Amino acid sequence: MTSLTDLQALERDLRDLALVLARASTDTGGRSDLDAAIERYGFTRADLESDPTGPA
């Protein structure tokens, strides 16, 4: 007999598999450089590092 713990582990595995399949089927292969993405929004890495409202 399958225990609740086993069923919960299977559920997590199926959820992970669904996520992997969704990502694989929608991946265009395009990647962005982090600095290019930051600049696209009008900032620099230095701007973000000096922002007093950001994480310490």
N, C-alpha and C positions, 0 to 999 in steps of 0.2 A: 504494500500500500504506500502511496506517495504522501509525504507529510506536507503540512502547510509551508514549512520552511523551504522544502524542495520546490513547491509550486511558486513561491515568491521568487526564488532564484531563477527559475525558468522564465517567469514574467519579466524580470530585469534583463535577462539575456535576449529575449524576444524584442524588448523595447530598444536595446542597444543595436540589435541587428536591423530593426526598422530604420533607425537613425542612420546607420552606415549605408544602407541601401538608398535612402532618400538623398543623402549627400553625394553618393557615387553617381546617381542618375542625373543629378542637376549640376555637377561640377563641370565647368567649362575649361578648367585648366589654367585660367588666368589668375595671376597672383599680383598683389600690390606691395610695393615697398612701404614700410611704415612711415618713413619721412615724407614720401610722396603723398600718402593719404593725409598726413597732418597738414602739409602745405596746401592741399586741395581745399581745406577748410579755412585757409588764411592764417595759419599759425606756424610756428617753428617749434622744434623740440625744446629750445631754450625758453620760449614763451610758456610752454606747459610746465616745465620744471620750476619756473619762478612764480607760478600762479599761487597766491596765498589761499585761495579757496579749495585747492586740490588736496589730495592726501599728503600727510606729513611723511 
